[in-house]
Amino acid sequence: MKAILLAGGEGKRMLPLTLEAPKPMIDVLGKPLLYHIIRTLPDEITEIVIVIGYKGDQIRQYFGDWFPAEGGSASGGEGRKITYIRQEKQIGNADALALCKPLLKSGERFLFMFCDDLHSPKAIKKLLSYELGTLVKEHPDPRRFGVFEVDANDRVISMEEKPEYPKSNLVAVGVYILDTRIFDYKVRKMVNGEYFMTDQIDQLIKDHKFVVERTDFWHPIGYPHDIDKAEELLRNRQHLSATDRRHIPLIILAGGRGTRMPAHEQDKPKVMVDIGGKPLLQHQLDLAMQQGFTNIRLALGYQAQSVIDWLKQDHMYSQFEYIVETKPLGTGGAIKLAAQGLKDPFIAINGDDIADVNYEGLVRHSSGGTYNVVTGMEIVDARAYGLIECDERKKICAFKEKDPSAAKGIVNIGHYYLKPEIFKDTPEVFSMERDIFPKLAERGELVMMKHMGNYWFGCGTPETLAATREYFSK
């Protein structure tokens, strides 16, 4: 049986991850998203048709003409044959499906699915036992999806696209078992110029028995942070290993004095203030190590020896490298000094910022080292911060100064992925925020990763320090 996979869309909601690659080629645990989708197809699928479009040559180059079987090799012709169909204009999934019609015999059944999400292999296999049907999932808010109404035998009665008043909570997940009768039905051209196969499905269900199979697993991938969850699910459900990131350097700016800290805290380096029973620095080190980033360098300054002595007390931390600035160098100068000798991109973290940032996501946003990355977070009261502005492609285009009237906005939370060459011809003392980032934004070399974690605290003032301690005391 053939599987027709739609992989031609640009994935605009996935920007900036799709600036340099199509959505199906976004890295997930070291492999493209499309690899994980194909890998879980049931054995009944013996041939794959991939509809490509936006940057589709990357898909063809990566996968070639065969998807190897487990333990087999593509060069030996073991596995599933792959045929490519190019959709020159992205004018809807019905158009993409119509392009595949010449590859199908009259009456031939086939699996049809979008290369957007992760699905249950068991549910897909069960779907193949039906003549015509689709996978569905119960959803608490079905208004954002295509909704199926079914009878007591799970036969579809009606289908509505994003209804204001849904007739059920069964939503379409983009996986269908069809045959060539789907081409008997005409498709309307929508106001946006596209053609959607829901038109055909709506007509098909009136003439033929079309059933639903409730899936036990569906993970939609519509935004960049959905990839983070996808990796967690794949590790847990399929026992896949995380990508080895031990080679990527991670620099922590730990040289600040903390002059805005409470007076009784200013006798120690800022990163050594106590948060929930352990130094702020320990929180940052543990977060990095838990995610597999162990190539850590510290940029030390004020009372550097006290930090060094603390590191030596624990063998886990004593392995880390450090440099000591002999005078304040600014955020840029400190990172530049710590990054000496590095040839490849690295992560850098402000010492007084603590957040559960996904470092793998930070690396992913660079598009293979093409862009520098700043992590931003939307907050409801942004009056005390400068704001980040992005263009429609999710590239950072401007940094706005503090605005006392700003009700909300996206702020820089001090976690970066940087290319070493940005420090060429820079002075000894300089600021990342004032001297480097605006220039990178002007050249189109800076993108933002939106932080979607549970917390971020900038611990540089008495108020923010108190809020941080309250959070970690719970």
N, C-alpha and C positions, 0 to 999 in steps of 0.2 A: 504494500500500500504506500502511496505517496503522501508526504506531508508538505503542504504549501505554507511557507513561513514568510510573513511580511516584515521586511527589514529595511525598507526604503525611506522611512521618515527621518526628518532632521532631529526631532526630539527637542523642541525649543524650550520646554519646561525643564529640561535637564541641563541647560546652559549654566555655567560655562564648560561643563564636561564634554559637550558636543561641539565645541569650537573647532576641534581638530580631528574628531572621529564621529562616526555615526553612533547612535545610541546602542545598537547591539554589540558594538566593539568596546564599550566602557569596561574597564578592568574590574573584575569581581574575583577576589582571591587569586589574582595572578593569571586569570583567564578571561576572555571576553564574555559578556553576559550571554551572547548567543551560544557559546560553547556549552554553558550550563543548561540552556534550554534544549539543545539537541541531545545532549548526553542523557537526559531523563526521558526521552521519547521511548515508547514501548517497542518491543522487538518486531511487532507487526509492521512497523514503519521501515521499509527497505530502501526507499528513495526519497530524497529531499529536494524540493524546489524552493530556492530563496529568491524573493523579489527584492532587488537592491535599487537604491536611488542615491540619496545624499551620501557622498564619499564612499560609494559602494565598492570601489576597487579595493579598499582596505579589507572588506569581508572576503572578496574573491581571493585576494593574495594570501590571507591568513588560512582559510579553510581549503582552498584548492578544489579538486574534483571529487574528493572522497572524505568522508568523516570516518575515521578508523573505529573499528569495534574495540571493546575493552581488551587490552592486551595485544591487539593487532596493529598493523601499520597501514597508513594511507598509501604508501608507495607500493605495497603489495596488493592493492585493490581489495583489502579486507575492510568491510564495513558498509557504509551507505553512500551510494552515488549522489553527488550534488550537481544540480543544474541551476544556472542563474538566469533570471529574467530581469532586465533593466526597465524600470519605470522612469522615463525621461522627465516627466512632469508629475509632481506630487499632487494628484487631483483626486485622491480618495482611495479607500480600500477596495471599493467595487471595481474601479479601473484596474487596480493591481491584480485582482483576482481574474478579471477578464483577459489580461495578458497571458495568463497561464492556461487558458482554455485549449490552445493547440497541443498541449502536452498531455491532455486527458482523452481517453477513449469514451465513446458514448456510454453513459450509464455508470462510469467508473466512480467509485467512492474514494474520498480523500479526506485527510485531516487538514484543517485550515486553522491557523492561529497567528496571532500577532506576537512579534518578538519583543514584548515590552515587560513581561512579568515572569515570575516563577510559579510553577504549577505542580500539582500532585501527579507523579507518574502513575499511581494506582487509579486515580480518577480518569486520567486520559485513556488508560487501557480499558477501563470499563465503558467509556464513551464509545470506543471503537466497536463495541458489540451491538450498537444500535444502527439502524439504517440512516436516520437523520436525527441530529440532536445537538445539544450544546452543554457545556459546563456552566453551572451557576453557583453562586455563593450567597448565603443569607447576609444581609448588610443592614446595620442599624439606621443608615440614612441613604436609601436607594435613589434619592432624587438626583444624584450626580451621575447616574449610570443608566445604561439600557436595562429595562425592567421586564421580566417575563411573568405573565399570569398563566397559571397551569390548573388543570383539573385534578381530580383525585388520583388519576393514574399518571400524573406528571407529564401529560401531553400539553403542549403550549396552546393556549387559547388566544393570547394576544401578546404583542411586544410594543413597548413605548420607549422612546429615547428621552431620558432625563425628564420624566413627568413631574409636574408640580404636586400631583396627588397620586402617588404610586398605588397600583392595585395589589402589589405584593412586595415582599422584601427580597425577592430573588433577582440578583443582578448578573448581567453578562460579564464574563471574565475573559472573553476573547479567544475561546477554543471551541471549534465546531467540527462535527462529522457531517460531510455533505456529499452530494454526487452531482453529476453534470446537469441535473434538472434545475439547479440554481441559475443557470444561464438562460432559462426559458423566460425569465422575468426581467422586465425593463427597469432601469434605474433613473430616477429623476435627477436633474442637475440642481444642486442646492444653490442658494444665493451667493455662497462663497466660491462657486465654481467647481465644487467637489462632488463626487459620487460615492454614496455609502451603501454597503451591502445590507444594512438593516432594512433598506427598501425591499430588497429581494427576499430577505428572511420573512418580512411581514406578509408578503404575498405567498411565499412557499408554505407557511404554516396553515393557510386557509385551504390549501389543496391536498396537503400530505401530512401524515403523522410525524410530528416533530417533538421530541421529548427532551427533558432536562435531566442531567445527572448532577447531583449536588457534590461539589468537590470538598475534600477534607482539608485542602490547603491551597491558598492563593495569596501571593505577596505582590501587590501592584507596585511597579517602579515608575513613578511619575516625576519625582524630584531627586536632586542629588543625594539628599540625606537618606532616601529609601535604599540606596546601595549599601550604606552602613548596616542597616537592618538585614538586608539580603545576605551579606557576608556572615552575620551572626546565625541566621537561619540555616545556611548551607553548612556551616561548621557543626551545628547541632543535629540537623536532620540527616545529613549525608556524611558526617564525620570527615569533612574536608579540612585540610590544614590551612592555617593562616599564612599569608605571604611572609616570607622571611625578610624582615626589615632591619636586621642587626647591622647591616653595613651603612645605613643612613645616619649621618651624624645629627645629633640633637644638642643645640647650644642653649644653655640657660643663663640669662643675664642676672648674675647674683652679686653684683658689686655695689648696689645702691645703699645709701646710708639711711634713708627713711627720715628725712628732715621734717616731713609732714605728719609723721607718726606721733602718737601720744608721747609726752616727754619721758615717761618711765620706760619706753621701748627704744629710745634712741641710743642706748648704750650698746646696741648689738646690730649686726647687719640686718637689713630689712627681711631677707629670706629666712632668718632664724627666729622670727617671732613665732610664738606658739599658736597653733590653730588646732583645736580639738585634741590636745595632748601630744602633738609632735610639730616640729618646725614646718613652716610653709614650704621650704625647700624639699622636705621629705615627701610631702604630698605630690609635688611636681615630679620628683624622681620615681615615685611608686606608680603614678599614672603612666609615665613613659614606659617603664619596665613591664607593666602589666600588658601593654600593647605590643611588646616585642622590640621596642626601641631601646637598645642598651649601649649604643655607641655615643655616650653622653660626654659633653665638655662643659665645664663651668667657667664663666667669665667673672672673676672675682675682683674686688677692689677694697672697699671699706672693711677693715678688720678681717682681711682675707684669712689670716692664720686661724681664727676661731672657726671658720667654716671648714678649713682643711683638717683641723683637729677633730671636728665632728664627723667628717667623712671617714677618717681613719678608725673610728670606733666600731664600724660595721664593715665586714668584708664585702658585702654587696655594694657598698658605696665607695669603698677605698679604691676600687678599680678605675674610677672615672678620672679622666684627664681634667686639668684646669690650667688657666692662665691668670696672671695677676696684673692688672693695670696699675701703673705707678702714679697715675693721675687720672681724674675723671675724663673719659673719652667720649661721653655721650652714648646714646643707644647704638648709633651707627658705628662709631669708633670701637666700641667694645665688641660688637659682633664681628667686625672686620678683623680685629686682633685674634679673636678666638677661632676664626675661620681660616687663618693662615694655613696654607698647604692643601686646602680642600679643592678638589677639581670638579666635584659633582654637587648638585643641590643639597641643601640641608634644612633642617627645622631649627627655628630660633624662637625662644619664649621669653617674654618679659618676666623678670623675677618676682614682681608684685602682682602678677595676674594668675589666678588659679581657676581653671575651667576643665570640665570633662570633655575636652576636644578629642575628636576622633582623628588621630594622626595619620592613619591610613587614608582617610578621606582628604586630609590636607595634601598629601602626596598626590593623590588621584586628581585633584583639581588643577595640578600643574600641566596636565596633558603631556605626560612623559618628559617633563622638564622644559616645556616650551614657555610656560608663564611663571612668574613669581606670584605667590598667593598670600593674601592677608585674610585672617579670619575675622568676620564681623558678626555682630549679634544685634537683633532688633530689641530695643528696650522702650518702655512706655514713657519714661521721663528722661529725655536726653539733654536737658538744659546744661548739664555740667560737662558735656563732652563735645568734641568735634565729631562731625558726621561723615560717613562714607556715602558717595553717590556713584551709582553704576549706570551704564548705558543699557540699551535693549539687548545687548549680547552678553550682559553680566560681567563686562570688563569695568574695572574701577576707572571712572573718568574725572573725579574731583574729590577733594577733601575740604569740607566746609569747617570754618571756625565755630567755636562755641556760640550757640544761639539761645539767649535767655527765654525766647518764646517757643522753643522747639518742644512740642508735646511728646513726640516719639521720633525714633530714627534708628539707623544702623550705626553702631560704634565699633571702632577697632578694639579688639580684646587681647591684642598682644601675642598672637600665635601666628608664625609665619613659615612659609617654605620659600627659600631664596636660592638664587643662582650666584655662585661666587663672583662671576664677572661683573656684577653690578657695583662692586667696590673698586673697580679699576679707576685710577686717577682721582680718588677721593682723598680729602685731607686726613690728618690724624684724628681730629676731633670733629664730629658731626652727628646729626640726628637722622634716624631712619624716617621719622614721621614728617619732618620739615624739609629735609634735604634730598632724600632718596625716593620715597614713595610718590610724591607729586610728579617727579620726572619720569618715573616708570609708567605712571598713569597716562601722562601726556604722550608717551611712545606706544601705548597700547600693550604694555608688557605686564600688566598687573590685573589679576582677577581676584574675586572675593569668594571665600567659602563661608556660607551662612551657618553659624553655629546653632545646632538644634538639640544640644544636650540639656542636661538638667540644671546646670548652674554655671555662672561666671561671677567672679568677684575680683575687683581691683583693690588690693589691700593696702593702698598707699596713704589713706587718711584715717583718723580716728573713727569716723562714721562707717567707712567701708570695712575697716578691720573688725569693728563690733558686729556688723552684719555677717561677715564671714564666720566669725566665731560662733555666733548664734546658730547659723546653718549647720555647722559641723558638730555642734553639741547635741543635735537631735539624734 
